Amino acid sequence: MSLDGARVAPRDFPVNAGGLCQKGWTSGELLTSPSRLTTPLIRVDGELRPTTWAQALDLVARRLTEIRAAEGADSVAVFGGGGLTNEKAYLLGKFARVALGTSQIDYNGRFCMSSAAAAAVMAFGADRGMPFPVTDLADADAVLLVGANPSETMPPFTQHLRGADLIVIDPRRTPTAELAGLHLAPAPGTDVALAQGILHAVVADGLLDQSYVDTRTNGFEELWRSVAAWWPERVEQITGVSAADQRRVAAKLAAARNAYVLTARGTEQHANGTAMVNAWINLALALGLPGRQGSGFGCLTGQGNGQGGREHGQKADQLPGYRKIDDPAAREYVAGVWGVPPESLPGPGRSAVELLEALGTDDGPSALMVFGSNLVVSAPRAGSIQEKLSSLDFLVVSDLVLSETAAMADVVLPVTQWAEEDGTMTNLEGRILLRRKAIDPPSGAKTDLYVLSELARRLGQPDGRFPSDAETVFTELRRASKGGVADYSGITYDRLRDGEALYWPVPSESHPGTPRMFLDSFAHPDGRARFVPVDHVGPAEVPDAEFPLQATTGRILQHYQSGAQTRLVKELNDVAAEAFVEVHPDTAAHAGLAEGDLAVVRSRRGETVARVRCVPSLRPDLVFLPFHFPGAGRANLLTNPALDPTSRMPEFKVCAVALAPAEVVA
């Protein structure tokens, strides 16, 4: 695609192998979209009006200073995004903790991969979405794909699955499930039980890799005590997946020379999502897959920088390099890089949902800065979060379009897009990618690094502490990450410009990187992986007479995340312009609905209006809504903010709902 000198085209990169999806080949349209923000906006008499950058930044600095002086440092909060570059994520975390002194920072990756990250750390001692290159999948004989629909969410990825015996676990028969030799459709929220049933079959049928379990893992005996009671016939009663199919999965994976277990949002976005991922890791360990050349366990990321965005400090409990903020040694080291006393750094803050729920309360933040996130659409119980945002004394949003969240702000700062700035991203396999500036941005747009640098200076930080040049920031990030789990210290822009394939950890400039982790040992001190006992508890909310169905949410091919950008692309929006709800035809008829009717889907938290699509392959007890649409079509008006006790992930993937024709609702 070519637009005013900018051309979007695929190239032969290992992950996509020359492929682009619709979102990729239409992405250039946003560069010159009339909906681009090109001048700062401030709210005057209730309306957003254009202003200069100096006036906007002066206003932000003054109001933040006033609020902090009156209410303390934690009265100001920061919310980031998994689409920010590594440099932005790093500087944002530093800005919150040094320039603002606040502990109140988290990001939308908490909605995305936090359960997988927590489970991987528990099992392996470290979290890298895929601890092996994506291209390794080409040699797989069998792949178990759990809660993932890459045919729509990342189509080029599916070419790596073509040679394998593909098994898909998903309550819906998605386009990815159509590619599978075996599709299992469990009841939503029953993944732990299903994984236990398959693992039971592995052991009972003599398929356990005993040598691997003995030499590379700990805890199997304790795990088996929790799995022994989950024989496949019992699991069938809970999940709806036949005992025969459970045993088929066990046999297929065990018979494969090379096999992989891959998970994604469908099994993570639950109030027990960490346990769900650990259950699938337990299965992979029992089969001897992780840390073995040609086999493994991995997780598919959900955002553009879903891996790097969680490594360098924009999470409530982290410092750069995947360090823990409550680790005294980590605090001392990072504070030394930043040139501040360790005791000046705040401790852990609230996780994303808890932070948003606290906005405007007596002990919660009064001001919020948002970078790369559209909370009005993407947060669970979105109607409540919209009210929380309205209650703030001051809201600042940095974005490239007037998203639904930006439209509520007191100050909107227009920022550059992917083609208009330098920066690095870390892909799902832990490879650091250099994204180079291709074109000049509109004259009124600035980078997020510029925003943070200028605000820090206005807040009294010394010149140079918050650089605005991406390579300079990355050089500092390298030092701050040195010695951490995600060690970038040996990565330089020059090495990336030269085309080196660098997978973290890269602890020195002479180190070649680590494309395959855990081949010799896992990241726990004893080098062994951990089996983590888990148990089935089911969804946090179950259907009843008033709300007899279950709703699940997800993405579709044409749109991305909250849709704030993709809904502005005509080619995409022409195909999917409004919210819809997928329903089994019998379920629709029972509710008095037919194909194309407007329906109201109602939960205990709110209701959404969506166009009915009848899907015969869908479970009759389930409805599906994409979460890309605004206003009354927001799927997240329904979703349950119940949190995973470990990852603090909200339960996006299942809630109890009722279905009715739109016209019968007053």
Salt bridges, closest charged atoms under 4 A:
ASP58 OD1 - ARG458 NE 2.67
GLU66 OE2 - ARG62 NH1 3.37
GLU66 OE1 - ARG63 NH1 2.91
ASP106 OD1 - ARG110 NH2 2.78
ASP127 OD2 - ARG310 NE 2.66
ASP136 OD1 - ARG516 NH2 2.85
ASP141 OD2 - ARG257 NE 3.76
ASP165 OD2 - LYS252 NZ 2.73
GLU178 OE2 - ARG173 NE 3.42
GLU233 OE2 - ARG247 NH1 2.94
ASP245 OD1 - ARG248 NH1 3.14
GLU268 OE1 - ARG265 NE 3.02
GLU311 OE1 - HIS312 NE2 3.53
ASP317 OD2 - LYS324 NZ 2.96
GLU354 OE2 - ARG648 NH2 2.61
GLU357 OE2 - ARG381 NH2 2.78
ASP363 OD2 - ARG350 NH2 3.84
GLU404 OE2 - ARG567 NH1 3.16
GLU420 OE2 - ARG36 NH1 2.89
GLU421 OE2 - LYS88 NZ 2.77
GLU421 OE2 - ARG435 NH2 3.03
ASP440 OD1 - LYS437 NZ 3.08
ASP448 OD2 - LYS88 NZ 3.11
GLU454 OE1 - ARG457 NH2 2.61
GLU454 OE1 - ARG458 NH1 2.84
GLU471 OE1 - ARG497 NH2 2.73
GLU476 OE2 - LYS94 NZ 2.69
ASP494 OD1 - ARG497 NH1 2.79
GLU500 OE1 - ARG495 NH2 2.84
GLU509 OE2 - ARG478 NH2 2.98
ASP526 OD1 - ARG530 NH1 2.98
GLU541 OE2 - ARG604 NH1 3.21
GLU541 OE1 - ARG605 NH2 2.95
ASP544 OD2 - ARG604 NH2 2.39
GLU546 OE2 - ARG602 NH1 3.78
ASP574 OD2 - LYS570 NZ 2.67
GLU578 OE2 - ARG611 NE 3.04
GLU582 OE1 - ARG172 NH2 3.21
ASP586 OD2 - HIS584 ND1 3.95
ASP621 OD2 - ARG619 NH2 2.97
GLU651 OE2 - HIS270 ND1 3.76
